[in-house]
Amino acid sequence: MSEEMKELLPRLIAAGIGAAFFVIWGIYWYRNAPKIDQWMKDDWISQFAGHIPKENRVWKFRRGLVFTFIAAAILFLFFLCNLAQILDAL
């Protein structure tokens, strides 16, 4: 294995694992947004968010998860770039 391959392989693995993690993390929290809203109502946070309708709270939480999917997309692009460099080195 060449030096270039030894340098690129850990970056490829890290970018792939990071992208997969952020996708799974985002999907999990996106699907469980109503459950999180219920947890927030049971906690002390309800005194701050109690006046906002439930649909708006869930929508705002899901809107905040967009950054998780953006991070996953960026890491996936790094993964593809590293994969292309490794394939080019072969």
Secondary structure as GFF3:
##gff-version 3
##sequence-region A 1 90
A	DSSP	alpha_helix	3	31	.	.	.	ID=ss1
A	DSSP	alpha_helix	33	42	.	.	.	ID=ss2
A	DSSP	alpha_helix	46	49	.	.	.	ID=ss3
A	DSSP	alpha_helix	54	64	.	.	.	ID=ss4
A	DSSP	alpha_helix	66	89	.	.	.	ID=ss5
###
